[in-house]
Amino acid sequence: MNVNMPEAVKIFMETMNTVETEKLDSCLASKAVLLDPADNNDIRGINAIKAFVADSKEKFDLCTTVIDAISTAESTKVITLTKGNFPGSPQKFSYEFIVKHGLIQSINILPA
């Protein structure tokens, strides 16, 4: 699906399906925060987020497909269908991004 979202969000979502986490350096603010309340995770900083993405991909063999995105002046909400080795797979997730000055400041991941 061709969806409209900020370039930083596109890069992040594309990286979810690869082990090339160095691409995240170009889209995350230095003090970016990723919140994953389902797993009680509060991940802070580029390196910690890169490690989380790589670990999740490896641990669960994730494949994430963007099915919709809605952008407002304040945020971008991306709905995905994620498949992998985890209970309930496949599962829809909602990623809410706050992007300022072209960089992701925060990401909140919730079941959709």
N, CA, C and O atoms as a MOPAC input file, in Angstrom:
PM7 MOZYME 1SCF
protein

 N      0.83900 1    -1.17700 1     0.00000 1
 C      0.00000 1     0.00000 1     0.00000 1
 C      0.88200 1     1.23700 1     0.00000 1
 O      1.85000 1     1.31400 1     0.75600 1
 N      0.55900 1     2.18300 1    -0.82500 1
 C      1.28000 1     3.44400 1    -0.88500 1
 C      0.66100 1     4.40400 1     0.11200 1
 O     -0.44900 1     4.89300 1    -0.09900 1
 N      1.37200 1     4.67900 1     1.20100 1
 C      0.83400 1     5.53300 1     2.25100 1
 C      1.70900 1     6.75400 1     2.42600 1
 O      2.90900 1     6.71500 1     2.15400 1
 N      1.09700 1     7.84900 1     2.88500 1
 C      1.77900 1     9.11000 1     3.06400 1
 C      2.25100 1     9.24500 1     4.50500 1
 O      1.44300 1     9.24600 1     5.43300 1
 N      3.56500 1     9.35900 1     4.68600 1
 C      4.12300 1     9.55800 1     6.02000 1
 C      5.46300 1    10.26900 1     5.89100 1
 O      6.09600 1    10.22200 1     4.83600 1
 N      5.89700 1    10.92600 1     6.96000 1
 C      7.18900 1    11.62100 1     6.91400 1
 C      8.33000 1    10.66500 1     6.56800 1
 O      8.27000 1     9.47300 1     6.87100 1
 N      9.36500 1    11.20300 1     5.93400 1
 C     10.50200 1    10.38500 1     5.50400 1
 C     11.12900 1     9.62500 1     6.66800 1
 O     11.50500 1     8.46400 1     6.50900 1
 N     11.24800 1    10.25500 1     7.83300 1
 C     11.84300 1     9.58600 1     8.99600 1
 C     11.03600 1     8.35200 1     9.38700 1
 O     11.60600 1     7.32400 1     9.75200 1
 N      9.72400 1     8.45300 1     9.31100 1
 C      8.85400 1     7.31700 1     9.65200 1
 C      8.99900 1     6.21500 1     8.61200 1
 O      9.03400 1     5.03500 1     8.95800 1
 N      9.08400 1     6.59500 1     7.32800 1
 C      9.29300 1     5.59700 1     6.27100 1
 C     10.57100 1     4.81000 1     6.52000 1
 O     10.58400 1     3.58400 1     6.41000 1
 N     11.64400 1     5.51800 1     6.85600 1
 C     12.92500 1     4.84400 1     7.10500 1
 C     12.79600 1     3.88500 1     8.28100 1
 O     13.27000 1     2.75000 1     8.21400 1
 N     12.15200 1     4.34000 1     9.36500 1
 C     11.99200 1     3.47600 1    10.53600 1
 C     11.20800 1     2.22000 1    10.16900 1
 O     11.61800 1     1.11300 1    10.51800 1
 N     10.09200 1     2.37700 1     9.47500 1
 C      9.24900 1     1.23400 1     9.14400 1
 C      9.97500 1     0.27400 1     8.18800 1
 O      9.83500 1    -0.94200 1     8.31900 1
 N     10.73800 1     0.79900 1     7.24000 1
 C     11.50300 1    -0.06100 1     6.33600 1
 C     12.55400 1    -0.85600 1     7.11100 1
 O     12.82800 1    -2.01000 1     6.78100 1
 N     13.13300 1    -0.25000 1     8.12300 1
 C     14.17200 1    -0.89800 1     8.92000 1
 C     13.60400 1    -2.03500 1     9.76900 1
 O     14.34800 1    -2.92600 1    10.18100 1
 N     12.31200 1    -2.01800 1    10.03100 1
 C     11.70500 1    -3.08000 1    10.83100 1
 C     11.84700 1    -4.45100 1    10.16300 1
 O     11.73000 1    -5.47600 1    10.83500 1
 N     12.09500 1    -4.48000 1     8.85900 1
 C     12.20100 1    -5.74700 1     8.12700 1
 C     13.62900 1    -6.07900 1     7.71000 1
 O     13.84200 1    -6.90100 1     6.81900 1
 N     14.59500 1    -5.45100 1     8.34200 1
 C     15.98800 1    -5.69600 1     7.98500 1
 C     16.85400 1    -5.66900 1     9.23800 1
 O     16.42100 1    -5.22000 1    10.29900 1
 N     18.06000 1    -6.14700 1     9.10200 1
 C     19.00300 1    -6.08000 1    10.22100 1
 C     19.91600 1    -4.85500 1    10.08600 1
 O     20.83700 1    -4.68100 1    10.88400 1
 N     19.67000 1    -4.02000 1     9.09700 1
 C     20.48500 1    -2.83300 1     8.83300 1
 C     20.03800 1    -1.66200 1     9.69400 1
 O     19.52900 1    -0.66400 1     9.18400 1
 N     20.23000 1    -1.78700 1    10.99100 1
 C     19.73300 1    -0.76200 1    11.91400 1
 C     20.50600 1     0.54400 1    11.83500 1
 O     20.06700 1     1.54300 1    12.40600 1
 N     21.65500 1     0.57200 1    11.13800 1
 C     22.39700 1     1.83500 1    11.01900 1
 C     21.58600 1     2.89700 1    10.29500 1
 O     21.85300 1     4.08900 1    10.44700 1
 N     20.59400 1     2.47800 1     9.50500 1
 C     19.71900 1     3.43800 1     8.83400 1
 C     18.93100 1     4.27800 1     9.84000 1
 O     18.50100 1     5.38800 1     9.52700 1
 N     18.74500 1     3.74600 1    11.04200 1
 C     17.99800 1     4.48000 1    12.07000 1
 C     18.73200 1     5.73200 1    12.53300 1
 O     18.11100 1     6.64400 1    13.07900 1
 N     20.05000 1     5.78600 1    12.32100 1
 C     20.82000 1     6.98000 1    12.68900 1
 C     20.29900 1     8.22500 1    11.97700 1
 O     20.40600 1     9.33600 1    12.49800 1
 N     19.73500 1     8.03500 1    10.78400 1
 C     19.28600 1     9.17900 1     9.98100 1
 C     17.86500 1     9.62700 1    10.28100 1
 O     17.42300 1    10.66000 1     9.77700 1
 N     17.13800 1     8.85500 1    11.10500 1
 C     15.72900 1     9.21500 1    11.32200 1
 C     15.36000 1     9.42800 1    12.78200 1
 O     14.26700 1     9.91600 1    13.07200 1
 N     16.24900 1     9.07300 1    13.71300 1
 C     15.94200 1     9.20800 1    15.13800 1
 C     16.67700 1    10.38700 1    15.76200 1
 O     17.85300 1    10.61500 1    15.47700 1
 N     15.98400 1    11.13300 1    16.61000 1
 C     16.63000 1    12.17400 1    17.40300 1
 C     17.54300 1    11.50300 1    18.42600 1
 O     17.30000 1    10.35900 1    18.81000 1
 N     18.57300 1    12.18600 1    18.86300 1
 C     19.54000 1    11.57600 1    19.78600 1
 C     18.90000 1    11.11600 1    21.09100 1
 O     19.36000 1    10.15600 1    21.70800 1
 N     17.84800 1    11.79800 1    21.50500 1
 C     17.15900 1    11.42400 1    22.75400 1
 C     15.79700 1    10.80700 1    22.49200 1
 O     14.89100 1    10.91600 1    23.31800 1
 N     15.65200 1    10.15800 1    21.33800 1
 C     14.37500 1     9.52600 1    20.99000 1
 C     13.99700 1     8.47100 1    22.02900 1
 O     14.85400 1     7.85900 1    22.66600 1
 N     12.68000 1     8.27800 1    22.17800 1
 C     12.14000 1     7.31400 1    23.13800 1
 C     11.18600 1     6.39000 1    22.40200 1
 O     10.35500 1     6.84500 1    21.61700 1
 N     11.30500 1     5.08300 1    22.65700 1
 C     10.37400 1     4.10000 1    22.12700 1
 C      9.65400 1     3.47100 1    23.31300 1
 O     10.27900 1     2.89800 1    24.20600 1
 N      8.33700 1     3.58900 1    23.30800 1
 C      7.51300 1     3.02600 1    24.37800 1
 C      6.78600 1     1.80400 1    23.83900 1
 O      6.09800 1     1.86700 1    22.82000 1
 N      6.95000 1     0.69600 1    24.54100 1
 C      6.28800 1    -0.56200 1    24.19000 1
 C      5.58100 1    -1.05600 1    25.44300 1
 O      6.06900 1    -1.97000 1    26.10800 1
 N      4.40500 1    -0.44900 1    25.78100 1
 C      3.73400 1    -0.77900 1    27.03700 1
 C      3.34100 1    -2.24200 1    27.17000 1
 O      3.27700 1    -2.76200 1    28.28400 1
 N      3.07500 1    -2.91500 1    26.05600 1
 C      2.67400 1    -4.32500 1    26.12300 1
 C      3.77200 1    -5.16700 1    26.76700 1
 O      3.48000 1    -6.12900 1    27.47800 1
 N      5.02500 1    -4.81400 1    26.52100 1
 C      6.15800 1    -5.53000 1    27.10600 1
 C      6.83800 1    -4.72800 1    28.21400 1
 O      7.91700 1    -5.09100 1    28.68400 1
 N      6.19200 1    -3.62700 1    28.62800 1
 C      6.71000 1    -2.77800 1    29.69800 1
 C      8.11600 1    -2.27200 1    29.37600 1
 O      8.98600 1    -2.23500 1    30.24600 1
 N      8.32900 1    -1.88300 1    28.11200 1
 C      9.62600 1    -1.36800 1    27.68200 1
 C      9.57200 1     0.13700 1    27.49900 1
 O      8.61700 1     0.67000 1    26.93400 1
 N     10.59300 1     0.81300 1    27.97600 1
 C     10.78700 1     2.25300 1    27.82200 1
 C     12.23400 1     2.40500 1    27.36800 1
 O     13.15000 1     2.44100 1    28.19000 1
 N     12.43600 1     2.49400 1    26.04400 1
 C     13.77300 1     2.44800 1    25.46500 1
 C     14.17400 1     3.86200 1    25.05900 1
 O     13.43900 1     4.54100 1    24.34200 1
 N     15.34600 1     4.30300 1    25.52100 1
 C     15.77600 1     5.68300 1    25.30300 1
 C     17.10500 1     5.74400 1    24.57100 1
 O     18.06600 1     5.06600 1    24.93600 1
 N     17.14400 1     6.56800 1    23.53300 1
 C     18.37800 1     6.80300 1    22.78800 1
 C     18.49100 1     5.94800 1    21.53900 1
 O     17.91700 1     4.86300 1    21.44400 1
 N     19.25500 1     6.47500 1    20.57800 1
 C     19.38500 1     5.80200 1    19.28200 1
 C     19.94000 1     4.38900 1    19.43100 1
 O     19.37400 1     3.44300 1    18.88200 1
 N     21.03200 1     4.23400 1    20.16000 1
 C     21.66200 1     2.90600 1    20.25400 1
 C     20.75000 1     1.89200 1    20.92000 1
 O     20.70100 1     0.73500 1    20.50200 1
 N     20.02500 1     2.30900 1    21.95300 1
 C     19.10000 1     1.38900 1    22.63200 1
 C     17.94800 1     1.00100 1    21.71100 1
 O     17.51900 1    -0.15300 1    21.71000 1
 N     17.44200 1     1.95200 1    20.93000 1
 C     16.35000 1     1.64700 1    19.99800 1
 C     16.85200 1     0.72800 1    18.88200 1
 O     16.15200 1    -0.20600 1    18.48900 1
 N     18.04900 1     0.98400 1    18.37300 1
 C     18.63200 1     0.11300 1    17.35100 1
 C     18.76800 1    -1.31500 1    17.88400 1
 O     18.45600 1    -2.27400 1    17.17800 1
 N     19.22200 1    -1.45400 1    19.10400 1
 C     19.36800 1    -2.78500 1    19.71000 1
 C     18.01100 1    -3.45700 1    19.87200 1
 O     17.88100 1    -4.65600 1    19.62300 1
 N     16.99700 1    -2.69800 1    20.28800 1
 C     15.64500 1    -3.24400 1    20.45800 1
 C     15.10400 1    -3.75600 1    19.12100 1
 O     14.55600 1    -4.85600 1    19.05200 1
 N     15.25900 1    -2.95900 1    18.06000 1
 C     14.76500 1    -3.35700 1    16.73400 1
 C     15.48500 1    -4.62900 1    16.26500 1
 O     14.84100 1    -5.56800 1    15.79800 1
 N     16.79900 1    -4.66000 1    16.38700 1
 C     17.57000 1    -5.83100 1    15.95000 1
 C     17.21800 1    -7.06200 1    16.77800 1
 O     17.03500 1    -8.14800 1    16.22900 1
 N     17.12300 1    -6.89900 1    18.09200 1
 C     16.79800 1    -8.02600 1    18.97100 1
 C     15.40100 1    -8.56800 1    18.68300 1
 O     15.19800 1    -9.78100 1    18.64600 1
 N     14.43400 1    -7.66200 1    18.47900 1
 C     13.06300 1    -8.08700 1    18.19500 1
 C     12.99000 1    -8.84700 1    16.87500 1
 O     12.32500 1    -9.87800 1    16.78000 1
 N     13.67600 1    -8.33100 1    15.86200 1
 C     13.69400 1    -8.97900 1    14.54600 1
 C     14.27600 1   -10.39200 1    14.66200 1
 O     13.73000 1   -11.35400 1    14.12100 1
 N     15.39400 1   -10.48900 1    15.38200 1
 C     16.06200 1   -11.79100 1    15.51800 1
 C     15.26000 1   -12.75400 1    16.39200 1
 O     15.07400 1   -13.91500 1    16.02700 1
 N     14.79200 1   -12.28300 1    17.52700 1
 C     14.08900 1   -13.13500 1    18.49800 1
 C     12.77000 1   -13.66600 1    17.95000 1
 O     12.43000 1   -14.83300 1    18.14500 1
 N     12.02600 1   -12.79100 1    17.25900 1
 C     10.67600 1   -13.15800 1    16.82100 1
 C     10.55600 1   -13.37800 1    15.31200 1
 O      9.46800 1   -13.69500 1    14.83000 1
 N     11.65500 1   -13.21600 1    14.55000 1
 C     11.63400 1   -13.37200 1    13.10000 1
 C     10.49200 1   -12.54600 1    12.50100 1
 O      9.64300 1   -13.07200 1    11.78000 1
 N     10.48400 1   -11.25700 1    12.80800 1
 C      9.37800 1   -10.37800 1    12.44600 1
 C      9.36800 1    -9.99700 1    10.96800 1
 O     10.41100 1    -9.82000 1    10.33900 1
 N      8.16200 1    -9.87900 1    10.44600 1
 C      7.91500 1    -9.33200 1     9.11700 1
 C      6.75500 1    -8.34800 1     9.27500 1
 O      5.63200 1    -8.74100 1     9.59300 1
 N      7.04100 1    -7.07600 1     9.04900 1
 C      6.06100 1    -6.01600 1     9.29700 1
 C      5.62500 1    -5.38500 1     7.99100 1
 O      6.45600 1    -4.97900 1     7.17900 1
 N      4.30800 1    -5.30200 1     7.78900 1
 C      3.72600 1    -4.68200 1     6.60200 1
 C      2.87600 1    -3.49500 1     7.02400 1
 O      1.97300 1    -3.63600 1     7.84900 1
 N      3.15800 1    -2.33300 1     6.46400 1
 C      2.34800 1    -1.14500 1     6.73100 1
 C      1.05100 1    -1.28300 1     5.96300 1
 O      1.05500 1    -1.50300 1     4.75200 1
 N     -0.08000 1    -1.14900 1     6.68600 1
 C     -1.37000 1    -1.24900 1     6.00200 1
 C     -2.10900 1     0.09200 1     5.95700 1
 O     -3.03800 1     0.26100 1     5.16800 1
 N     -1.69800 1     1.04500 1     6.80000 1
 C     -2.31500 1     2.36800 1     6.76900 1
 C     -1.45000 1     3.34300 1     7.54500 1
 O     -0.69800 1     2.94500 1     8.43500 1
 N     -1.55700 1     4.61700 1     7.20900 1
 C     -0.86700 1     5.67100 1     7.94400 1
 C     -1.68900 1     6.94500 1     7.87300 1
 O     -2.25300 1     7.28700 1     6.83300 1
 N     -1.74500 1     7.63600 1     8.99500 1
 C     -2.47900 1     8.89900 1     9.08500 1
 C     -1.54900 1     9.91200 1     9.72800 1
 O     -1.06400 1     9.69700 1    10.83900 1
 N     -1.29600 1    11.02100 1     9.03200 1
 C     -0.43100 1    12.06300 1     9.56800 1
 C     -1.23800 1    13.31600 1     9.86300 1
 O     -2.09400 1    13.72600 1     9.07800 1
 N     -0.94700 1    13.91400 1    11.01000 1
 C     -1.49300 1    15.22200 1    11.37500 1
 C     -0.30300 1    16.13900 1    11.64700 1
 O      0.84900 1    15.72000 1    11.53000 1
 N     -0.58100 1    17.36800 1    12.00300 1
 C      0.49800 1    18.30100 1    12.33700 1
 C      1.26800 1    17.83600 1    13.56700 1
 O      2.44800 1    18.15600 1    13.71700 1
 N      0.61300 1    17.08600 1    14.44700 1
 C      1.23100 1    16.68000 1    15.71200 1
 C      1.88800 1    15.30100 1    15.67900 1
 O      2.87600 1    15.07000 1    16.37600 1
 N      1.34000 1    14.37400 1    14.86600 1
 C      1.84800 1    13.00500 1    14.92900 1
 C      1.52300 1    12.23400 1    13.65500 1
 O      0.75200 1    12.67800 1    12.80400 1
 N      2.13800 1    11.06700 1    13.56100 1
 C      1.83100 1    10.11800 1    12.48900 1
 C      1.50600 1     8.78500 1    13.13800 1
 O      2.27500 1     8.27400 1    13.95300 1
 N      0.36500 1     8.23000 1    12.77100 1
 C     -0.04600 1     6.92200 1    13.28200 1
 C      0.03600 1     5.92900 1    12.12600 1
 O     -0.56500 1     6.12800 1    11.07100 1
 N      0.79500 1     4.85100 1    12.34900 1
 C      0.98600 1     3.81600 1    11.33900 1
 C      0.40300 1     2.51700 1    11.86800 1
 O      0.72500 1     2.08600 1    12.97500 1
 N     -0.45700 1     1.89800 1    11.07000 1
 C     -1.02700 1     0.59200 1    11.41500 1
 C     -0.29400 1    -0.45900 1    10.59300 1
 O     -0.14800 1    -0.33300 1     9.37700 1
 N      0.16500 1    -1.50400 1    11.28700 1
 C      0.90400 1    -2.56500 1    10.60900 1
 C      0.25400 1    -3.91800 1    10.86000 1
 O     -0.51500 1    -4.09700 1    11.80400 1
 N      0.58000 1    -4.84700 1    10.00500 1
 C      0.28800 1    -6.25700 1    10.24300 1
 C      1.64700 1    -6.92000 1    10.38900 1
 O      2.44500 1    -6.93600 1     9.45200 1
 N      1.90100 1    -7.46300 1    11.56200 1
 C      3.19900 1    -8.05200 1    11.86800 1
 C      3.05300 1    -9.54500 1    12.07900 1
 O      2.20700 1   -10.01200 1    12.84300 1
 N      3.91100 1   -10.28500 1    11.37100 1
 C      3.94700 1   -11.74900 1    11.48200 1
 C      5.27800 1   -12.14300 1    12.09500 1
 O      6.28900 1   -11.46400 1    11.91300 1
 N      5.26400 1   -13.24600 1    12.82100 1
 C      6.50700 1   -13.73300 1    13.40200 1
 C      6.25900 1   -14.85600 1    14.37600 1
 O      5.16000 1   -15.40300 1    14.45700 1
 N      7.29300 1   -15.19000 1    15.11000 1
 C      7.22000 1   -16.26000 1    16.10400 1
 C      6.85700 1   -15.68700 1    17.46500 1
 O      7.68900 1   -15.63400 1    18.37100 1
 N      5.60300 1   -15.25900 1    17.60000 1
 C      5.10400 1   -14.75300 1    18.87000 1
 C      3.63300 1   -15.11800 1    18.99600 1
 O      2.95100 1   -15.27800 1    17.98400 1
 N      3.13200 1   -15.25300 1    20.22100 1
 C      1.72100 1   -15.61400 1    20.41200 1
 C      0.79300 1   -14.58800 1    19.76000 1
 O      0.99700 1   -13.38200 1    19.89800 1
 N     -0.21600 1   -15.07100 1    19.05400 1
 C     -1.19200 1   -14.19500 1    18.41300 1
 C     -0.80900 1   -13.75300 1    17.01200 1
 O     -1.54200 1   -12.98600 1    16.38800 1
 N      0.32100 1   -14.22100 1    16.50700 1
 C      0.75500 1   -13.84100 1    15.16400 1
 C     -0.19700 1   -14.41600 1    14.12200 1
 O     -0.61400 1   -15.56800 1    14.24400 1
 N     -0.54800 1   -13.63700 1    13.10000 1
 C     -0.18500 1   -12.24000 1    12.87100 1
 C     -1.00900 1   -11.30400 1    13.75500 1
 O     -2.12000 1   -11.63200 1    14.17100 1
 N     -0.43900 1   -10.13900 1    14.02600 1
 C     -1.06200 1    -9.16100 1    14.92200 1
 C     -0.96200 1    -7.77400 1    14.30200 1
 O      0.06200 1    -7.41900 1    13.71900 1
 N     -2.03000 1    -6.99300 1    14.43100 1
 C     -1.98400 1    -5.59400 1    14.02400 1
 C     -1.40400 1    -4.77000 1    15.16800 1
 O     -1.72700 1    -4.97900 1    16.33700 1
 N     -0.52900 1    -3.81800 1    14.79400 1
 C      0.04600 1    -2.89600 1    15.76600 1
 C     -0.15300 1    -1.46500 1    15.29800 1
 O     -0.23100 1    -1.18800 1    14.10100 1
 N     -0.23400 1    -0.57200 1    16.25900 1
 C     -0.31400 1     0.85600 1    16.00400 1
 C      0.97700 1     1.49700 1    16.50100 1
 O      1.33800 1     1.36500 1    17.67000 1
 N      1.65900 1     2.18400 1    15.61000 1
 C      2.86500 1     2.93600 1    15.95700 1
 C      2.49900 1     4.41400 1    15.89300 1
 O      2.08100 1     4.89500 1    14.84000 1
 N      2.64500 1     5.13400 1    16.98400 1
 C      2.40200 1     6.56900 1    16.95700 1
 C      3.74000 1     7.28500 1    17.08000 1
 O      4.45900 1     7.13700 1    18.06700 1
 N      4.05100 1     8.06100 1    16.05500 1
 C      5.32400 1     8.77400 1    15.96600 1
 C      5.12400 1    10.26200 1    16.20400 1
 O      4.16200 1    10.85500 1    15.71600 1
 N      6.03100 1    10.85500 1    16.95100 1
 C      6.14200 1    12.30600 1    17.04800 1
 C      7.43600 1    12.66000 1    16.32100 1
 O      8.51700 1    12.21000 1    16.70100 1
 N      7.31200 1    13.47200 1    15.26900 1
 C      8.45700 1    13.87100 1    14.46000 1
 C      8.59900 1    15.38600 1    14.53600 1
 O      7.64800 1    16.12600 1    14.28400 1
 N      9.80700 1    15.83700 1    14.89000 1
 C     10.11500 1    17.27400 1    14.91900 1
 C     11.43600 1    17.49200 1    14.22200 1
 O     12.39200 1    16.74400 1    14.42400 1
 N     11.48300 1    18.53400 1    13.39000 1
 C     12.70300 1    18.88900 1    12.66300 1
 C     13.22400 1    17.70700 1    11.84000 1
 O     14.43200 1    17.53600 1    11.68200 1
 N     12.30000 1    16.89800 1    11.32000 1
 C     12.65200 1    15.78700 1    10.45100 1
 C     13.16100 1    14.53300 1    11.14900 1
 O     13.56400 1    13.57500 1    10.49000 1
 N     13.14400 1    14.53400 1    12.50200 1
 C     13.62600 1    13.38000 1    13.25600 1
 C     12.55800 1    12.86300 1    14.21000 1
 O     11.77900 1    13.63600 1    14.76700 1
 N     12.53200 1    11.55900 1    14.38800 1
 C     11.57300 1    10.93700 1    15.30100 1
 C     12.00000 1    11.22600 1    16.73500 1
 O     13.12500 1    10.93600 1    17.14100 1
 N     11.06200 1    11.81100 1    17.49400 1
 C     11.30100 1    12.11800 1    18.90300 1
 C     10.79900 1    10.98900 1    19.79500 1
 O     11.43300 1    10.62800 1    20.78600 1
 N      9.63100 1    10.43500 1    19.41700 1
 C      9.06900 1     9.34500 1    20.21000 1
 C      8.25000 1     8.40900 1    19.33800 1
 O      7.71000 1     8.78800 1    18.29800 1
 N      8.18200 1     7.15200 1    19.81200 1
 C      7.41200 1     6.09900 1    19.15600 1
 C      6.67100 1     5.35500 1    20.25400 1
 O      7.27100 1     4.90500 1    21.22900 1
 N      5.36400 1     5.23100 1    20.08600 1
 C      4.55400 1     4.47900 1    21.02400 1
 C      3.92800 1     3.31400 1    20.26200 1
 O      3.18100 1     3.52500 1    19.30600 1
 N      4.22900 1     2.08700 1    20.68200 1
 C      3.74700 1     0.88800 1    19.98200 1
 C      2.67100 1     0.21200 1    20.82500 1
 O      2.90200 1    -0.13100 1    21.98500 1
 N      1.48900 1     0.02200 1    20.22900 1
 C      0.37200 1    -0.62000 1    20.92100 1
 C     -0.29700 1    -1.61400 1    19.98300 1
 O     -0.25300 1    -1.43800 1    18.76600 1
 N     -0.92200 1    -2.66500 1    20.53500 1
 C     -1.75800 1    -3.51600 1    19.68600 1
 C     -2.87800 1    -2.67400 1    19.07200 1
 O     -3.44700 1    -1.80900 1    19.73800 1
 N     -3.18600 1    -2.92900 1    17.80900 1
 C     -4.23200 1    -2.13300 1    17.15000 1
 C     -5.58300 1    -2.82800 1    17.25900 1
 O     -6.58500 1    -2.31100 1    16.76500 1

